[in-house]
Amino acid sequence: MCFFMVASLTVFSSCKTRAVLSSKVALGMTQQEVVKICGKPYKQSARKDPANNLQEEYFYKEKIWDDVWSSDETTVNHVFVFNNGVLVAIEQAEETHNSTKRHMVVNL
C-alpha cells in the first residue's frame, strides 16, 4: 500500500512539472545575471522616470507543454522590469494556448 502511494505521488507530480522562466530569476538581480540565465530578450523598451532613473523592460516568450500526454502548448509572455540595471518587477503578460492536434489520414 505504501509503495502504491509513493509511486502514485511520483507519477502525478511529474506530470505537472514545468519549467517557468520567471521562477529562475529573483528581484535584485542585475540585467547581466538575468540575461545569463534567460538568454537575450526578444524585445526591450527603455525610458527615464521624472527622477532620471533608467527604467527598462525585457520581454521573453516561453513555450510550455500543457501536459505530458498532450501535444498542446502554451506560450507564456514574461516582462522583467529593471530600475537602474536592477530587477524590480517580474510580470506575466497574456498567455496564448496553441492546440496542435494532429490528424491521421488513412488512404483506403
N, C-alpha and C positions, 0 to 999 in steps of 0.2 A: 504494500500500500504506500509506504513512504517513497519507494523508488518511483512509483507511478506519479506521485505528486511532484517530485523533483523533476522528472522527465517532462511532465506537462508544463511546469513553470519555465523550464529551459526553452521548450519549443515555442510557447506562446509569447514569451518575452522577446525572443529573437525575431519573431515575425514583425514586430513593431519598431525594430531598431532602425533609425535613420540618422544619417549624418546631417546635422543642421549647421550651416556655416556660422550663424550668429552665436552658437554655443562655443565656438572655438576662440572667440575674442572676448576681451573684457574692457570695461571702462577704465580709462587711464593709460591704455596702450598708445604708443606713438603710431603715426602713419606707417613708418617703416616696418614696425612689428606686425601690423595688420596685413600689409602687402606681402610680407614674408609668409604668413600663414594662409592667406586667402588668394594670393596672386593679384595681378593687376586688375583694377575695376574696369568694367566695360564702359562706364561713363563717370564723369566727375563734374561738380559745379563748385564755384567759389564766390565769396563776397566778403565785404568788410562790414562789421556792425558799427553802430554810432560811436562806440569806444575804440574804434580802429582795430579790433581783433579780427584776425582772419578766420572765417568760418568756411569749411569745405565739407562737401558731401561726396562719398564714394558709393557708387551703385554696383551691386552684384546680383547676378541671377544664379539660382541653384536648382537643378533638376533632381527630384527625388521620386523614387518608385512609390506608388500608393500602397502596395503590399507585395509580399513575396510571390504570390500566385497570380499577380495581375501584370499586364503589360502597360497599364495606365500609369501616367506620371504627372507630377505636379511641379510647376515652375514657381519657385518662391523668390520674391524680389526683396533684397535686403538693402537698407540705406544706413551707412555708417557716417555719423556726423562728428567732425573734428573742430575743435576750437584751438587755434594756435598750435596745430600739429598733434593735439592730444584727443583721443576718442572720448566724447562726452555724451553720445547717444547712440543707441542701437535700435533701429526701427525696422519693422517688417511692413512692406508695402503689399499691394494686392497679389493674390495667388492666381495662377492660371491652371486649370485642370485639363489635361490633354488625354483624350481617350484614343488609344492606338490599337483598337480591336482589329484583329486580323481575321480575314475570312478565307476559308479553304475553298478552292474551286476544284470541282471534280468533273472531269470530262467523261461522259458515258458513251 
